Amino acid sequence: MDLSLSHSYSLGISAINPHCKASSCLSKAIPSKLNCKLFDSSLKCFKNGVSVGFYNHKSCSKHVPTRQFKRNSIWACSQVGAAGSNPMLNKSSTFKDACWRFLRPHTIRGTALGSVALVARALIENSNLIKWSLLLKAFSGLIALICGNGYIVGINQIYDIGIDKVNKPYLPVAAGDLSVQSAWFLVIFFAATGLLIVGYNFGPFITYLYSLGLFLGTIYSVPPFRMKRFPVAAFLIIATVRGFLLNFGVYYATRTALGLPFQWSAPVAFITTFVTLFALVIAITKDLPDVEGDRKFQISTLATKLGVRNIAFLGSGLLLVNYVAAVLAAVYMPQAFRRSLMIPAHIFLALCLIFQAWLLEQANYTKEAISGFYSFIWNLFYAEYAIFPFV
C-alpha cells in the first residue's frame, strides 16, 4: 500500500508483501489536514517494519520524472511479514520491563554485591574448606535475598502510589505499567519464595533473621505503622536491614555452610559497621529527590525539615567519617587489612565524594543534580563491596 499526504508535503508509507503482485498494490490519497496523531501513528508503523517516506508534493506531480521523485524521497523498505508484531510478545516484553523496574535494580545490585563480597571473604579466610557443592546453596541464598529485596521495595511502591506519581513517576505502579493486583501478586510471591528457600536451606536462625527483615520492611511502609513517617525510625530500619542483617546474616550462613561456628573477623566487623553507617546515609539522602512529593503528602523527613543543602552536607560528612575510620583501621591494624589497597582506595573514594558534593553546590541543588548525587552515593556503596574481599 502507499499512503500520500496531498498539497505541500506528503507522507508516503509503503509495504511490500512478497506474496503479492505489484499490480495488486493500491495507492490512496489522504488530505493533508490530518492531525498529528496520524503522523505519530505512521511513524509507529515504521518501527513495526513499514517503510516511511517524506517528499515535497510539488515535486511529485505526474510531470516530474521518476528519478527526480526518488531523489526527493526518503524511503526505508521492508516486508509486511516483518511489520506485524506479535501482541502477546509485546505484552510479555512490557510486563518483564515493568517487573524489572518494580524490583528497583539499584537496590538489587547492592544486595547482590554485598552477599557475593561476604561469601567471597568467608571463602578466602577458609580456602581449604571450599567445595563446589556449596555453589548451588550460595546461589539459592542470593535468590532468596533478591526476593526479600523485591518484597520490601515492592510493598513500599504499593502504598506510595500517590507520592510516587509526584516523586518517581517512572515507577511501574505509579506509571500504570503494572496494576496494583499484579504488584500484590509479585510481593506475595517474593516473600513466600524467599521464606521457602531460606527455611529449606539455611536453618531456623537464618530464617528468623530473614523474617525479621521482611517484618521491618513491612512496618516501614504499611499502615497503620508506616514507620517511614518518622525519620529516626525510618533510618534505623533501613540501616538495620541493609547494614547489619544483610552482612551478619550472609557471613553467618556462609560459615555454617562451611561447617564452622560463627566468629567475627576484623574485616567482617569492619564492613558490617561501615555499611550500617553507609545505609544510614542512604536512608537520609534518599529523601533528597523526593522533597516536593513528601511536602505535598505531609511526609516528615529530615530533608523537608532541614533543607536539601543541609542534608546533603550531613550525608557527605557521615561518609567522610566512614572513610577516615577505614584509613585509621588500616593504619592501626596492619595484620588484619592490606594497607597498600585499603588506604589509597578509601582516600580516592573520599576525594570523589568531596568533588561530587562540590558539583552539587555549583548546580545550586537542582532536582537533576540531587538525583545525580544520590546515584553517586549508591556507586560508592557498590565500590566498597567490590574492594572488600581484597582488603
Phi, psi and chi 1 to 4 in degrees:
 res  aa     phi    psi   chi1   chi2   chi3   chi4
   1 MET       -  158.7   62.0 -179.7  175.8      -
   2 ASP  -140.1  117.8  179.8   73.4      -      -
   3 LEU  -104.7  135.2  -58.4 -177.8      -      -
   4 SER  -131.5  134.5  -61.6      -      -      -
   5 LEU   -91.6  121.7  -65.0 -177.2      -      -
   6 SER   -79.8 -176.7   58.8      -      -      -
   7 HIS    70.5 -135.3  -62.0  -59.8      -      -
   8 SER   -68.2  -42.1   57.9      -      -      -
   9 TYR  -131.2  154.8  -72.4   94.4      -      -
  10 SER  -133.3  151.3  -62.7      -      -      -
  11 LEU  -116.6  119.2  166.5   65.0      -      -
  12 GLY  -108.1  133.8      -      -      -      -
  13 ILE  -126.9  118.8  -55.9  177.3      -      -
  14 SER  -123.5  148.7   70.2      -      -      -
  15 ALA  -140.9  142.3      -      -      -      -
  16 ILE  -119.2  120.3  -58.8  171.6      -      -
  17 ASN  -100.3  122.4 -168.6  -32.0      -      -
  18 PRO   -64.8  -16.6   22.5  -31.4      -      -
  19 HIS   -94.2    1.7  -54.9  -68.0      -      -
  20 CYS  -112.5  146.3  -63.7      -      -      -
  21 LYS   -81.8  155.6  -65.6 -179.4  179.7  179.7
  22 ALA   -61.3  -33.3      -      -      -      -
  23 SER   -68.9  -16.2   59.0      -      -      -
  24 SER   -87.3   -3.9   65.3      -      -      -
  25 CYS   -80.1  135.1  -63.3      -      -      -
  26 LEU  -112.4  151.6  -57.5  176.4      -      -
  27 SER  -123.9  141.6   61.4      -      -      -
  28 LYS  -131.2  149.7  -60.6  179.5 -178.1  179.6
  29 ALA  -106.4  136.0      -      -      -      -
  30 ILE  -121.0  130.5  -60.4  177.2      -      -
  31 PRO   -57.6  150.0  -23.6   32.3      -      -
  32 SER   -76.9   -4.5   61.9      -      -      -
  33 LYS   -84.8   19.0  -66.9 -176.8  178.8  179.3
  34 LEU   -68.6  149.9  -66.9  172.7      -      -
  35 ASN   -83.7 -179.1   57.7   27.5      -      -
  36 CYS   -68.6  -21.1  -67.4      -      -      -
  37 LYS   -63.7  -38.6  -69.6 -176.6  178.5  178.7
  38 LEU   -64.1  -40.5  174.4   60.8      -      -
  39 PHE   -61.2  -45.4 -179.3   77.1      -      -
  40 ASP   -65.4  -41.9  -68.6  -21.7      -      -
  41 SER   -66.5  -31.9   64.2      -      -      -
  42 SER   -65.4  -39.3  -59.7      -      -      -
  43 LEU   -65.9  -35.8  -71.4 -178.8      -      -
  44 LYS   -64.4  -36.6  -70.5  176.9 -176.9  175.4
  45 CYS   -60.1  -36.5  -69.9      -      -      -
  46 PHE   -60.5  -39.5  172.4   64.7      -      -
  47 LYS   -64.4  -30.6  -67.8  179.1 -178.8  177.6
  48 ASN   -84.3    4.6  -69.4  -30.3      -      -
  49 GLY   111.3   -2.1      -      -      -      -
  50 VAL   -87.0  137.7 -178.6      -      -      -
  51 SER   -80.1  146.4   64.4      -      -      -
  52 VAL  -123.6  135.0  179.6      -      -      -
  53 GLY  -135.3  141.0      -      -      -      -
  54 PHE  -115.5  133.6  -62.7   94.8      -      -
  55 TYR  -152.8  157.5   55.4   91.4      -      -
  56 ASN   -79.2  120.9 -171.0  -42.9      -      -
  57 HIS   -67.2  -27.9 -165.6   68.8      -      -
  58 LYS   -62.3  -31.0  -69.3  179.2 -179.7  178.4
  59 SER   -91.5    5.3   64.2      -      -      -
  60 CYS  -117.7   21.8  -62.4      -      -      -
  61 SER   -71.8  169.2   65.9      -      -      -
  62 LYS   -70.1  -10.1   54.4 -172.4  177.2 -178.7
  63 HIS   -82.5  -13.6  -57.6  -69.1      -      -
  64 VAL   -86.5  132.3  179.0      -      -      -
  65 PRO   -60.9  156.9  -19.6   29.7      -      -
  66 THR   -60.8  -38.5  -57.3      -      -      -
  67 ARG   -60.4  -43.9  -72.5 -176.9 -177.3  177.6
  68 GLN   -63.1  -39.4 -177.9   65.0   30.1      -
  69 PHE   -61.3  -43.4  171.1   79.3      -      -
  70 LYS   -67.8  -35.7  -71.5 -177.7  177.5  178.5
  71 ARG   -66.4  -30.4  -78.8 -159.3  -63.0  -91.1
  72 ASN   -91.7    8.5  -68.4  -25.3      -      -
  73 SER  -114.3  149.0  -58.5      -      -      -
  74 ILE  -120.1  111.2  -55.7  172.4      -      -
  75 TRP  -124.6  142.5  -69.1   98.9      -      -
  76 ALA  -130.3  117.0      -      -      -      -
  77 CYS  -106.4  143.5  -64.0      -      -      -
  78 SER  -154.1  169.7   67.2      -      -      -
  79 GLN   -86.3  149.5  -67.3 -178.1  -15.7      -
  80 VAL   -65.0  -30.8  161.1      -      -      -
  81 GLY   -58.3  -31.8      -      -      -      -
  82 ALA   -87.7  -13.4      -      -      -      -
  83 ALA   -74.8  -37.2      -      -      -      -
  84 GLY   -75.8  119.2      -      -      -      -
  85 SER   -93.8  151.4   58.7      -      -      -
  86 ASN   -79.7  118.2 -170.0  -35.8      -      -
  87 PRO   -59.9  -36.5  -21.8   32.2      -      -
  88 MET   -65.6  -40.2  -68.4  -59.2  -65.9      -
  89 LEU   -65.6  -39.7  -72.0  177.4      -      -
  90 ASN   -62.2  -44.5  -73.8  -18.2      -      -
  91 LYS   -63.7  -42.0  -77.2 -173.5  177.2 -179.2
  92 SER   -63.1  -43.2  175.1      -      -      -
  93 SER   -64.5  -42.2  176.9      -      -      -
  94 THR   -63.7  -41.7  -59.3      -      -      -
  95 PHE   -65.6  -42.5 -178.0   72.6      -      -
  96 LYS   -62.3  -41.4  -75.0 -168.8  -67.3 -175.3
  97 ASP   -63.8  -41.7  174.9   69.9      -      -
  98 ALA   -64.8  -41.2      -      -      -      -
  99 CYS   -63.3  -39.8  -71.3      -      -      -
 100 TRP   -64.5  -43.9  178.4 -119.1      -      -
 101 ARG   -67.4  -32.4  -72.7 -176.6  -73.2  128.7
 102 PHE   -61.8  -31.9 -174.9   69.2      -      -
 103 LEU   -76.8   -8.3  -75.5  170.0      -      -
 104 ARG    53.2   79.2  -54.3  -56.2  -55.0  -82.0
 105 PRO   -52.0  -34.3  -26.9   34.6      -      -
 106 HIS   -65.2  -29.6   68.8  -77.3      -      -
 107 THR   -76.4  -33.8   62.8      -      -      -
 108 ILE   -63.8  -41.4  -71.7 -179.6      -      -
 109 ARG   -59.8  -42.0  -75.2 -168.2  -71.9  -90.1
 110 GLY   -63.7  -43.5      -      -      -      -
 111 THR   -64.6  -46.0  -60.7      -      -      -
 112 ALA   -65.7  -45.7      -      -      -      -
 113 LEU   -61.9  -42.1  -89.3  172.2      -      -
 114 GLY   -61.9  -46.9      -      -      -      -
 115 SER   -66.1  -42.4   60.0      -      -      -
 116 VAL   -64.0  -41.8  169.5      -      -      -
 117 ALA   -63.7  -42.4      -      -      -      -
 118 LEU   -71.1  -39.0  -76.2  152.7      -      -
 119 VAL   -63.1  -44.0  169.2      -      -      -
 120 ALA   -59.7  -41.4      -      -      -      -
 121 ARG   -64.1  -43.8 -173.0   73.8 -155.4 -165.3
 122 ALA   -62.5  -37.6      -      -      -      -
 123 LEU   -71.7  -37.3  -64.9  178.5      -      -
 124 ILE   -62.7  -39.2  -71.0  171.4      -      -
 125 GLU   -71.0  -21.8  -66.8  172.9  -10.2      -
 126 ASN  -136.2   55.1  -55.7  -82.2      -      -
 127 SER   -62.6  -23.7   56.4      -      -      -
 128 ASN   -72.7  -13.2   57.8  -48.4      -      -
 129 LEU  -102.8    4.7  -61.3  175.7      -      -
 130 ILE   -67.4  131.3  -64.0  176.1      -      -
 131 LYS  -132.7  137.4  -62.0  176.8 -176.8  177.1
 132 TRP   -65.3  -22.7  -73.5  108.0      -      -
 133 SER   -66.3  -19.0   59.4      -      -      -
 134 LEU   -79.3  -11.8  -64.0  174.5      -      -
 135 LEU   -62.2  -43.6 -175.6   61.6      -      -
 136 LEU   -63.8  -39.8 -178.7   60.0      -      -
 137 LYS   -64.7  -42.2 -165.8  168.2 -171.7  177.3
 138 ALA   -63.4  -40.7      -      -      -      -
 139 PHE   -65.3  -41.0 -179.5   73.5      -      -
 140 SER   -63.7  -36.3   68.1      -      -      -
 141 GLY   -64.1  -39.6      -      -      -      -
 142 LEU   -63.8  -41.8  177.3   59.5      -      -
 143 ILE   -61.5  -41.3  -63.6  -60.9      -      -
 144 ALA   -63.4  -40.5      -      -      -      -
 145 LEU   -65.6  -40.6  -72.4  170.9      -      -
 146 ILE   -64.6  -38.0  -68.9  174.5      -      -
 147 CYS   -63.7  -43.9  -75.9      -      -      -
 148 GLY   -62.4  -41.2      -      -      -      -
 149 ASN   -61.2  -44.2 -170.6   97.5      -      -
 150 GLY   -62.9  -38.9      -      -      -      -
 151 TYR   -62.8  -46.9  169.6   80.6      -      -
 152 ILE   -66.9  -46.7  -69.2  172.5      -      -
 153 VAL   -72.6  -27.6  -61.3      -      -      -
 154 GLY   -72.5  -44.8      -      -      -      -
 155 ILE   -64.3  -30.8 -159.1   77.8      -      -
 156 ASN   -67.0  -40.0 -175.6   62.2      -      -
 157 GLN   -67.6  -34.6  -70.2  175.6   65.8      -
 158 ILE   -63.2  -39.8  -69.8  172.6      -      -
 159 TYR   -93.7    0.1  -75.7   95.7      -      -
 160 ASP  -117.8   24.8  -88.0    6.6      -      -
 161 ILE   -58.0  -47.1  -64.7  175.3      -      -
 162 GLY   -62.4  -44.0      -      -      -      -
 163 ILE   -66.7  -42.2  -60.0  173.3      -      -
 164 ASP   -66.2  -27.6  -72.6  -19.1      -      -
 165 LYS   -63.4  -23.5  -75.6 -178.1  177.8  178.7
 166 VAL   -94.7  -49.6  178.2      -      -      -
 167 ASN   -84.2  -41.3  -69.2  -22.7      -      -
 168 LYS  -136.1   67.5  -57.1  179.8 -178.9   78.2
 169 PRO   -66.0  -11.0   23.7  -33.5      -      -
 170 TYR   -82.4  -12.7   52.0   85.2      -      -
 171 LEU   -67.2  144.1  -67.7  179.6      -      -
 172 PRO   -63.9  -37.2   21.1  -33.0      -      -
 173 VAL   -71.2  -45.1 -178.9      -      -      -
 174 ALA   -64.3  -34.9      -      -      -      -
 175 ALA   -80.4  -10.6      -      -      -      -
 176 GLY    84.0    8.4      -      -      -      -
 177 ASP   -79.9  -17.4  -62.1  -29.1      -      -
 178 LEU  -136.0  124.3 -170.8   69.0      -      -
 179 SER   -71.1  159.1   68.5      -      -      -
 180 VAL   -62.9  -37.9  175.2      -      -      -
 181 GLN   -62.1  -42.9  -68.9   82.7   -3.6      -
 182 SER   -65.6  -38.4  -63.2      -      -      -
 183 ALA   -63.2  -41.9      -      -      -      -
 184 TRP   -63.0  -42.4  -89.0  113.2      -      -
 185 PHE   -58.4  -44.5  172.7   80.0      -      -
 186 LEU   -64.6  -45.4  -72.1  172.8      -      -
 187 VAL   -67.4  -37.3  -64.1      -      -      -
 188 ILE   -65.6  -41.2  -67.5  170.6      -      -
 189 PHE   -61.8  -45.5  171.2   78.1      -      -
 190 PHE   -60.5  -47.1  -70.1  145.4      -      -
 191 ALA   -63.5  -47.1      -      -      -      -
 192 ALA   -65.1  -44.4      -      -      -      -
 193 THR   -63.3  -45.7  -57.7      -      -      -
 194 GLY   -60.9  -44.8      -      -      -      -
 195 LEU   -64.1  -41.1  -77.1  169.6      -      -
 196 LEU   -63.4  -43.8  -74.5  172.8      -      -
 197 ILE   -63.1  -47.6  -68.7  173.4      -      -
 198 VAL   -67.2  -44.8  172.0      -      -      -
 199 GLY   -61.8  -36.8      -      -      -      -
 200 TYR   -76.6  -33.3 -177.7   77.2      -      -
 201 ASN  -105.4  -25.4  -70.2  -73.8      -      -
 202 PHE  -124.0    5.9  -62.6  101.0      -      -
 203 GLY    83.2  173.4      -      -      -      -
 204 PRO   -67.0  -37.2   19.4  -29.8      -      -
 205 PHE   -66.8  -47.2 -178.4   66.1      -      -
 206 ILE   -66.5  -34.3  -65.6  -61.4      -      -
 207 THR   -62.6  -39.7  -56.5      -      -      -
 208 TYR   -63.7  -44.9  166.4   75.2      -      -
 209 LEU   -62.3  -41.0  -68.5 -180.0      -      -
 210 TYR   -63.9  -44.2 -169.8   86.1      -      -
 211 SER   -64.0  -36.7  -59.2      -      -      -
 212 LEU   -62.4  -41.9  176.9   59.8      -      -
 213 GLY   -61.6  -42.9      -      -      -      -
 214 LEU   -64.5  -39.4  -64.1 -176.8      -      -
 215 PHE   -63.8  -45.7  171.2   74.5      -      -
 216 LEU   -63.7  -39.4  -68.3  174.6      -      -
 217 GLY   -64.7  -31.4      -      -      -      -
 218 THR   -71.6  -50.6  -59.0      -      -      -
 219 ILE   -70.1  -17.0   65.3  172.2      -      -
 220 TYR   -64.4  -37.1  176.3   83.8      -      -
 221 SER  -111.2  -30.4  -60.3      -      -      -
 222 VAL   -92.2  131.0  176.4      -      -      -
 223 PRO   -65.3  153.8  -17.4   30.6      -      -
 224 PRO   -85.2   -2.7   32.7  -36.0      -      -
 225 PHE   -70.3  -66.4  -52.4  102.4      -      -
 226 ARG    41.7   61.3 -157.1  156.0  168.5   78.2
 227 MET   -66.7  -13.1  -56.1  -54.7  -69.5      -
 228 LYS   -65.0  -14.8   66.3  179.2  -62.4  178.1
 229 ARG   -71.3  -18.7  -65.1  176.1  -62.9  166.4
 230 PHE  -112.9  110.7  -48.7  106.2      -      -
 231 PRO   -52.0  -48.3  -27.1   34.5      -      -
 232 VAL   -64.5  -45.9  175.0      -      -      -
 233 ALA   -61.7  -41.1      -      -      -      -
 234 ALA   -62.7  -43.8      -      -      -      -
 235 PHE   -62.8  -42.8  -59.7  157.3      -      -
 236 LEU   -66.1  -38.6  -69.6  176.6      -      -
 237 ILE   -64.1  -48.8  -72.9  173.7      -      -
 238 ILE   -63.3  -43.9  -66.9  173.5      -      -
 239 ALA   -64.4  -38.2      -      -      -      -
 240 THR   -68.0  -47.1  -59.8      -      -      -
 241 VAL   -70.6  -52.6  173.3      -      -      -
 242 ARG   -80.6  -22.7 -173.0  158.3  -70.1  -77.0
 243 GLY   -95.7  -76.8      -      -      -      -
 244 PHE   -70.2  -53.7  177.2   76.4      -      -
 245 LEU   -60.9  -43.4  -73.0  179.7      -      -
 246 LEU   -63.0  -51.1  174.5   65.0      -      -
 247 ASN   -70.5  -47.7  -67.9  -85.5      -      -
 248 PHE   -64.5  -44.9  170.1   73.2      -      -
 249 GLY   -63.4  -45.1      -      -      -      -
 250 VAL   -66.2  -43.4  169.4      -      -      -
 251 TYR   -65.9  -42.1 -170.6   67.0      -      -
 252 TYR   -61.0  -47.2 -177.1   98.6      -      -
 253 ALA   -63.8  -36.6      -      -      -      -
 254 THR   -67.4  -44.9  -55.1      -      -      -
 255 ARG   -65.1  -38.0  -73.6 -172.7   64.4   88.6
 256 THR   -63.6  -41.6  -59.3      -      -      -
 257 ALA   -63.9  -29.7      -      -      -      -
 258 LEU   -82.9   -3.1  -67.8  171.9      -      -
 259 GLY    81.5   23.5      -      -      -      -
 260 LEU  -112.4  146.9  -60.8  170.8      -      -
 261 PRO   -73.2  156.1   27.2  -33.9      -      -
 262 PHE   -69.3  137.1  178.3   77.9      -      -
 263 GLN  -153.9  126.8 -178.9 -179.7   -5.4      -
 264 TRP   -66.7  137.6  -74.8  106.5      -      -
 265 SER  -110.5  158.1   67.5      -      -      -
 266 ALA   -58.1  -45.6      -      -      -      -
 267 PRO   -63.3  -39.2  -25.1   35.7      -      -
 268 VAL   -71.0  -38.9  173.2      -      -      -
 269 ALA   -61.7  -38.6      -      -      -      -
 270 PHE   -63.4  -51.4  158.9   75.5      -      -
 271 ILE   -67.5  -32.6 -164.4   64.1      -      -
 272 THR   -66.1  -44.9  -58.2      -      -      -
 273 THR   -66.3  -45.4  -55.3      -      -      -
 274 PHE   -59.8  -48.5 -173.1   99.0      -      -
 275 VAL   -73.5  -31.2  171.0      -      -      -
 276 THR   -63.3  -44.5  -61.0      -      -      -
 277 LEU   -66.5  -37.4 -178.0   56.7      -      -
 278 PHE   -63.9  -41.5 -151.5  123.2      -      -
 279 ALA   -63.7  -32.7      -      -      -      -
 280 LEU   -63.8  -40.3 -179.7   63.4      -      -
 281 VAL   -65.1  -41.4  172.2      -      -      -
 282 ILE   -60.5  -41.6  -71.3  174.9      -      -
 283 ALA   -62.9  -36.0      -      -      -      -
 284 ILE   -73.5  -45.9  -67.8  171.9      -      -
 285 THR   -83.4  -15.7   56.8      -      -      -
 286 LYS   -63.4  -22.1   78.2  176.7 -174.7   61.9
 287 ASP   -84.8   -6.6  -63.1  -41.5      -      -
 288 LEU   -60.8  -46.4  -68.6  177.1      -      -
 289 PRO   -75.5   -7.1  -12.6   28.1      -      -
 290 ASP  -107.0   13.8  -59.4  -19.4      -      -
 291 VAL   -59.3  -41.9  170.5      -      -      -
 292 GLU   -59.3  -51.3 -179.1 -176.6   -8.6      -
 293 GLY   -69.1  -37.3      -      -      -      -
 294 ASP   -62.7  -40.0  -71.2  -20.2      -      -
 295 ARG   -67.0  -39.3  -75.1  174.4  176.1  160.8
 296 LYS   -63.9  -38.5 -179.1  176.9  179.7  179.4
 297 PHE  -100.9   14.0  -72.7   87.5      -      -
 298 GLN    57.6   41.1  -62.3  179.2  -18.6      -
 299 ILE   -89.9  120.1  -60.2  -67.0      -      -
 300 SER   -84.8  117.9  178.0      -      -      -
 301 THR  -131.7  165.5   66.4      -      -      -
 302 LEU   -63.3  -32.8  -73.1 -176.8      -      -
 303 ALA   -65.6  -38.6      -      -      -      -
 304 THR   -74.5  -27.3   58.6      -      -      -
 305 LYS   -85.6  -45.8  -72.3 -177.2  174.8 -179.5
 306 LEU  -100.1  -15.6  -57.2  179.5      -      -
 307 GLY    99.1  151.6      -      -      -      -
 308 VAL   -62.8  -44.9  170.2      -      -      -
 309 ARG   -61.4  -44.9 -173.8  173.1 -173.7  -90.0
 310 ASN   -65.3  -38.7  -69.1  -27.8      -      -
 311 ILE   -71.1  -35.7  -64.2  -55.9      -      -
 312 ALA   -62.7  -41.1      -      -      -      -
 313 PHE   -68.4  -38.6  -87.9  103.1      -      -
 314 LEU   -63.4  -47.7  175.6   62.1      -      -
 315 GLY   -61.8  -43.1      -      -      -      -
 316 SER   -63.0  -40.9  -60.0      -      -      -
 317 GLY   -63.4  -41.8      -      -      -      -
 318 LEU   -65.1  -38.5  -70.1  173.8      -      -
 319 LEU   -67.3  -37.4  -73.5 -176.0      -      -
 320 LEU   -64.3  -36.5  -72.4  175.4      -      -
 321 VAL   -59.9  -42.4  168.9      -      -      -
 322 ASN   -57.8  -46.4 -118.2    0.3      -      -
 323 TYR   -69.5  -37.9  -70.5  129.0      -      -
 324 VAL   -63.4  -42.7  170.3      -      -      -
 325 ALA   -62.6  -37.0      -      -      -      -
 326 ALA   -64.4  -42.5      -      -      -      -
 327 VAL   -64.5  -44.1  171.3      -      -      -
 328 LEU   -64.4  -37.7  -67.4  176.9      -      -
 329 ALA   -61.4  -40.2      -      -      -      -
 330 ALA   -68.8  -35.1      -      -      -      -
 331 VAL   -69.6  -44.8  169.6      -      -      -
 332 TYR   -92.9   -7.7  -71.3  102.5      -      -
 333 MET  -131.5   63.1  -60.7  178.8   67.9      -
 334 PRO   -64.7  -23.6   24.2  -33.9      -      -
 335 GLN   -72.7  -19.6   72.8  -78.4    2.4      -
 336 ALA  -101.5  -22.6      -      -      -      -
 337 PHE  -130.6  154.0  -58.7  101.1      -      -
 338 ARG   -86.9  103.8  -69.3 -165.5  179.2   99.9
 339 ARG   -58.4  -39.6  -72.8 -179.3  172.2 -178.1
 340 SER   -61.6  -23.5   58.2      -      -      -
 341 LEU  -104.3  -44.7  174.1   61.2      -      -
 342 MET   -66.3  -40.7 -169.0  159.0  175.1      -
 343 ILE   -69.9  -56.3  -67.5  175.3      -      -
 344 PRO   -64.5  -33.3   19.0  -29.8      -      -
 345 ALA   -63.8  -44.3      -      -      -      -
 346 HIS   -76.1  -29.9  -73.4   93.4      -      -
 347 ILE   -65.8  -42.8  -70.3  175.4      -      -
 348 PHE   -62.3  -45.7  173.5   74.0      -      -
 349 LEU   -64.1  -36.7  -66.7  174.8      -      -
 350 ALA   -65.1  -41.3      -      -      -      -
 351 LEU   -65.5  -38.4  -68.4  174.4      -      -
 352 CYS   -62.4  -39.7  -70.5      -      -      -
 353 LEU   -63.4  -44.5  172.5   62.7      -      -
 354 ILE   -61.0  -41.1  -67.0  170.9      -      -
 355 PHE   -64.5  -41.9  177.9   68.2      -      -
 356 GLN   -66.4  -36.9  -72.9  -64.2  -39.9      -
 357 ALA   -65.0  -36.4      -      -      -      -
 358 TRP   -66.7  -42.4  177.3   79.6      -      -
 359 LEU   -61.2  -39.2  -71.4  179.0      -      -
 360 LEU   -63.2  -40.7 -179.0   61.7      -      -
 361 GLU   -64.6  -43.0  178.5   77.6   16.8      -
 362 GLN   -65.5  -31.1  -64.9  -58.1  -55.4      -
 363 ALA   -80.9   -0.5      -      -      -      -
 364 ASN    61.7   31.3 -158.7   26.4      -      -
 365 TYR    58.0   43.9  -61.5   89.9      -      -
 366 THR   -69.9  162.5   62.6      -      -      -
 367 LYS   -61.6  -38.7 -171.8  168.1 -175.9  177.4
 368 GLU   -64.8  -42.9  -67.8   76.5   12.2      -
 369 ALA   -66.1  -38.5      -      -      -      -
 370 ILE   -64.8  -43.5  -68.0  168.5      -      -
 371 SER   -62.7  -39.6  -62.8      -      -      -
 372 GLY   -64.6  -39.7      -      -      -      -
 373 PHE   -64.4  -43.1  179.9   72.8      -      -
 374 TYR   -64.5  -40.4  178.7   62.9      -      -
 375 SER   -62.8  -38.1  -62.7      -      -      -
 376 PHE   -64.5  -37.0  178.7   76.4      -      -
 377 ILE   -60.7  -40.8  -73.1  177.0      -      -
 378 TRP   -64.1  -36.8  -88.6   99.9      -      -
 379 ASN   -63.7  -37.5  -71.1  -25.5      -      -
 380 LEU   -63.8  -37.9  -68.4  177.6      -      -
 381 PHE   -60.9  -47.2 -172.4   77.1      -      -
 382 TYR   -61.6  -41.5  -54.3  147.6      -      -
 383 ALA   -61.0  -38.7      -      -      -      -
 384 GLU   -62.3  -44.5 -168.8   63.1   33.8      -
 385 TYR   -68.6  -33.1  -86.9  131.0      -      -
 386 ALA   -64.7  -36.5      -      -      -      -
 387 ILE   -90.8  -14.0   65.3  174.3      -      -
 388 PHE   -57.5  -45.2  170.0   66.3      -      -
 389 PRO   -60.1  -18.5  -23.3   34.5      -      -
 390 PHE  -104.5   -2.8  -49.8  105.6      -      -
 391 VAL   -95.1      -  -61.5      -      -      -
